[in-house]
Amino acid sequence: MLLESLGDINPLQTPLKLVQHPEPTLAPGDILLKITRCGVCHTELDEIEGRTPPPQLPVIPGHQVVGVVEEGANKGQRVGVAWIASACGECDFCKSGRENLCPHFKATGRDVNGGYAEYMKVRADFVHPIPESLSDSEAAPLLCAGAIGYRSLKLSNLQDGKTLGLMGFGGSNHLVLKLAKHKFPNLKIFVFSRNPAEREFAMSLGAAWAGEINQSPAEALDAVIDTTPVWGPDVEALKVLKSGGRLVINAIRKEEKDKDALLQLNYPAHLWMEKEIKSVANVTRKDVREFLQIAAEASLKPEFQEYKLEDANQALVEMKHGKIRGAKVLIIN
């Protein structure tokens, strides 16, 4: 499914085209992956609609990829591919294990062809073994939605017995809830969503409370993780943070049409008393591999819906308009 030009995606405008594409040519250090599944991520919406750094057009999107090594090292192994396709390996960030901050990293499905396809080439040192207990469709969303949620939870500085808010409840935050309940059994989790179905879903997974974005729970929160593409929820999150609390923003970009929400930011009400705002930038290989192992050991499996590869546009439209329960996964035969 090839992206040739950027633009709005809706039922009448479907930017991804089903095409025959040449099989990738491998360079030293590459492997050829025969793809079985690829998760659909909100980042693909941002990419197609022009909110991320511009992709190298034409490009095949997709960065939550599961497949089997067809050529190259460890032939026959089932592996996953995440957002970072490669990094320079030489900067201070790479040398300290923070390749997610490398200024020269290349993104899967943006700077190089990704997983909305039957085959892709991948750097052998940027693939992740998939634990046997996870199916292909279960593993795909864990490679980004799950791993970035894991990093967000780490950056929240939470401890057991504290309170956590989740702004938005889609592919990533429903996994954060499952992970947080596993890691912190006495943690209270409060979910904020405009979608009644998402609020009901959150309560079914064990949330202590679920309400509208602008509602306030009965107690203040030690941390909030925001996965929405707009600014309004961040202003609301800062209102309900405790003194010294931390807001973790897990979004590659925010929509410009909502930037006026920032004008509502009031220093005494929202930021004073040592409240913090922390952004999440990508995930490291260590994040992905640690989270896959935790997910396998704790049976942390995502809720997901499956689509055929040629229905990728439909999956993206449904994601954009909130017709989503958990994650979306493309089946590649």
C-alpha positions in Angstrom: 0.0 0.0 0.0 1.9 3.0 -1.4 1.7 6.6 -0.2 2.5 8.9 -3.2 1.2 12.3 -1.9 0.1 13.8 1.4 -3.5 14.9 2.1 -6.6 14.5 4.2 -7.8 11.0 4.6 -11.5 10.3 4.6 -14.0 7.9 3.1 -13.9 9.8 -0.2 -10.1 10.4 -0.3 -7.9 7.3 0.2 -4.2 8.2 -0.3 -2.8 4.7 0.0 -2.8 2.8 -3.3 -2.5 -1.0 -3.8 0.4 -1.5 -6.2 3.0 -4.1 -7.4 6.3 -3.0 -6.0 9.8 -4.4 -6.7 11.2 -6.7 -4.0 13.8 -4.9 -1.9 17.5 -5.2 -2.7 19.6 -6.1 0.4 22.7 -4.3 1.5 25.3 -5.8 3.9 23.7 -6.0 7.3 20.1 -6.2 6.0 17.6 -9.0 6.2 14.6 -9.6 4.0 11.4 -10.0 6.0 8.3 -11.8 4.8 5.5 -9.9 6.6 2.5 -11.5 8.2 1.0 -8.6 10.2 1.4 -4.9 10.5 -0.3 -2.7 13.1 -2.0 0.5 12.2 -0.8 3.5 14.2 -2.1 7.1 14.7 1.4 8.2 13.5 0.4 7.0 10.0 -2.5 9.5 10.1 -0.1 12.2 11.2 2.3 11.2 8.4 -0.4 11.1 5.6 -2.0 14.4 6.7 1.3 16.2 7.0 1.8 16.7 10.8 5.1 14.8 11.0 8.5 15.6 9.4 7.8 14.9 5.7 8.2 11.3 4.6 10.4 10.3 1.7 7.7 10.0 -1.0 6.7 7.6 -2.4 6.8 5.4 0.7 5.2 2.3 2.1 4.0 3.2 5.6 3.8 0.9 8.6 6.1 0.5 11.7 4.5 -2.2 13.8 5.6 -5.1 11.7 5.8 -8.9 12.4 7.2 -11.4 10.0 9.7 -14.2 9.3 13.3 -13.7 8.1 13.4 -14.9 4.5 17.0 -13.9 3.7 19.9 -12.9 5.9 20.9 -13.5 9.5 18.7 -15.9 11.5 16.7 -17.1 8.6 13.4 -18.5 9.6 13.2 -16.5 12.9 10.0 -14.6 13.7 10.8 -11.0 14.4 9.3 -7.6 14.8 10.2 -4.2 13.5 9.4 -0.9 15.3 9.5 2.8 14.6 13.3 3.3 14.5 14.7 1.6 11.4 18.3 2.7 12.0 20.4 5.3 13.9 23.9 6.6 13.4 25.5 4.6 16.3 28.1 7.3 16.8 26.5 10.3 18.5 26.3 10.6 22.3 22.7 9.5 22.3 23.4 6.3 20.5 26.4 5.5 22.6 24.4 5.9 25.8 21.5 3.7 24.5 19.2 6.5 23.7 19.0 6.1 19.9 15.5 7.4 20.2 17.0 10.9 20.4 19.6 10.4 17.6 19.4 13.3 15.2 20.1 11.0 12.3 17.7 8.2 13.0 15.5 6.9 10.2 11.9 6.0 10.8 10.3 2.8 9.5 7.5 3.7 7.1 8.5 7.3 6.8 12.2 7.5 5.8 12.4 3.9 4.6 9.6 1.5 3.3 7.6 -0.1 6.1 5.2 -2.9 6.7 2.1 -2.2 4.7 3.5 -4.7 2.2 4.4 -8.4 1.7 8.1 -7.9 2.0 10.5 -5.3 3.5 14.2 -5.0 4.1 15.4 -4.3 7.6 18.7 -3.7 9.4 19.4 -6.9 11.2 20.4 -5.1 14.4 17.0 -3.3 14.5 14.7 -6.3 14.7 13.2 -7.8 17.8 12.6 -11.5 18.5 8.9 -12.2 19.2 8.1 -14.4 22.3 6.4 -17.7 21.3 3.4 -17.0 23.5 2.3 -14.0 21.4 0.5 -14.5 18.2 1.4 -12.3 15.2 -1.7 -10.1 15.6 -1.1 -9.8 19.3 2.6 -8.9 18.9 2.2 -6.2 16.2 0.6 -3.5 18.4 3.1 -4.1 21.1 5.9 -3.0 18.9 4.8 0.7 19.0 1.6 1.3 20.9 2.7 -1.1 23.7 6.4 -0.1 23.7 5.7 3.7 23.7 3.2 3.1 26.5 5.8 1.3 28.4 8.3 4.1 28.0 5.6 6.6 29.0 4.9 4.7 32.2 8.6 4.6 33.0 8.9 8.4 32.5 5.9 9.0 34.7 8.0 8.1 37.8 5.0 6.4 39.4 5.1 4.1 42.4 2.6 1.6 43.7 -0.3 3.0 45.6 -0.3 6.3 43.6 -2.9 7.7 41.1 -2.5 7.7 37.3 -4.7 9.5 34.7 -4.9 8.3 31.1 -6.0 11.0 28.6 -7.5 9.1 25.6 -8.0 5.4 25.5 -7.0 3.9 22.2 -4.3 1.5 21.0 -1.6 2.7 23.4 -3.4 3.7 26.6 -5.4 0.5 26.9 -2.1 -1.3 27.0 -0.7 1.2 29.6 -3.7 0.4 31.8 -3.0 -3.4 31.6 0.7 -2.9 32.2 0.2 -0.4 35.0 -2.2 -2.8 36.8 0.3 -5.6 36.4 3.3 -3.5 37.6 1.5 -1.6 40.4 -1.3 -3.7 41.8 -2.5 -0.9 44.2 -2.4 1.9 41.6 -5.7 3.7 41.0 -6.2 4.5 37.3 -8.5 7.3 36.0 -9.4 7.4 32.3 -10.5 10.5 30.4 -12.2 10.1 27.0 -14.8 11.8 24.8 -16.0 8.4 23.6 -18.5 6.6 25.8 -17.5 3.3 24.3 -13.9 3.9 25.3 -15.0 4.8 28.8 -17.0 1.6 29.1 -14.1 -0.3 27.8 -11.7 1.2 30.4 -14.0 0.3 33.2 -14.2 -3.3 31.9 -10.4 -3.4 32.1 -10.3 -2.3 35.7 -10.2 1.5 35.7 -11.2 3.1 39.0 -13.1 5.9 37.2 -13.8 7.0 33.6 -15.2 10.4 32.6 -15.1 13.1 30.0 -11.9 14.9 29.1 -13.0 18.0 31.1 -14.3 16.2 34.1 -12.4 16.0 37.4 -12.2 12.8 39.5 -12.7 12.8 43.2 -8.9 12.9 43.9 -5.9 14.6 42.3 -3.5 12.6 40.3 0.3 11.9 40.7 0.8 11.5 36.9 -1.2 11.7 33.7 -0.2 10.1 30.3 -1.8 11.8 27.3 -2.0 10.0 24.0 -4.4 12.4 22.2 -3.5 14.4 19.1 -4.8 17.7 20.5 -3.8 20.3 23.1 -7.1 20.6 25.1 -6.6 17.4 27.1 -3.2 18.6 28.3 -4.6 21.8 29.8 -7.3 19.6 31.5 -4.6 17.2 32.7 -2.6 19.9 34.4 -5.7 21.0 36.3 -6.1 17.6 38.0 -2.4 17.0 38.7 -1.2 17.0 42.3 1.6 19.4 43.3 4.8 17.9 42.0 2.9 15.7 39.6 4.0 14.9 36.0 2.2 15.1 32.7 3.7 12.7 30.1 2.7 13.6 26.5 2.9 10.6 24.3 2.2 12.0 20.8 4.5 12.6 17.9 2.6 15.8 17.0 -0.3 17.9 18.1 -2.9 19.2 15.6 -2.4 22.9 14.8 -6.2 23.5 14.6 -6.3 23.0 18.4 -3.4 25.3 19.3 -5.7 27.9 20.7 -6.3 25.6 23.6 -2.8 26.5 24.8 -4.0 30.1 25.3 -6.1 28.8 28.2 -2.9 27.8 30.1 -2.8 29.6 33.4 0.4 29.5 35.3 -1.0 29.4 38.9 -3.7 27.0 38.0 -1.8 24.7 35.7 1.9 24.8 36.2 2.8 26.2 39.6 3.7 24.0 42.6 6.4 22.2 40.7 4.2 20.4 38.2 6.2 18.9 35.2 5.6 18.3 31.6 7.6 15.5 29.9 7.4 14.5 26.3 8.0 11.0 24.9 10.2 10.8 21.8 10.2 7.4 20.0 11.3 4.2 21.7 14.7 2.5 22.1 15.4 -1.0 21.1 15.8 -1.8 24.8 12.2 -0.5 25.4 10.8 -2.7 22.8 12.6 -5.9 23.9 11.9 -5.3 27.6 8.2 -4.7 26.9 7.8 -7.8 24.7 9.2 -9.9 27.4 7.0 -8.4 30.1 4.0 -8.8 27.9 4.8 -12.4 27.3 5.5 -13.2 30.9 2.4 -11.4 32.2 0.0 -12.3 29.3 -0.5 -8.6 28.5 -2.3 -8.9 25.2 -3.9 -6.1 23.3 -7.5 -5.9 22.1 -7.4 -5.7 18.3 -9.4 -5.7 15.1 -8.0 -7.3 11.9 -8.2 -5.9 8.3 -6.9 -7.1 5.0 -3.9 -5.2 3.7 -6.0 -3.7 0.9 -8.4 -2.3 3.5 -5.6 -0.1 5.1 -7.4 3.1 4.1 -10.6 2.0 5.9 -8.7 1.1 9.0 -7.1 4.6 9.1 -10.4 6.3 8.5 -12.0 4.4 11.4 -9.1 5.2 13.6 -9.4 8.9 12.7 -13.1 9.0 13.6 -12.8 7.1 16.9 -14.3 3.9 15.6 -11.8 1.8 17.5 -11.6 -0.6 20.4 -8.0 -1.2 21.2 -5.6 -1.6 18.2 -6.0 -2.3 14.4 -3.9 -4.9 12.6 -3.4 -5.5 8.9 -3.2 -9.2 7.7 -0.7 -9.8 5.0 -1.0 -13.2 3.3 
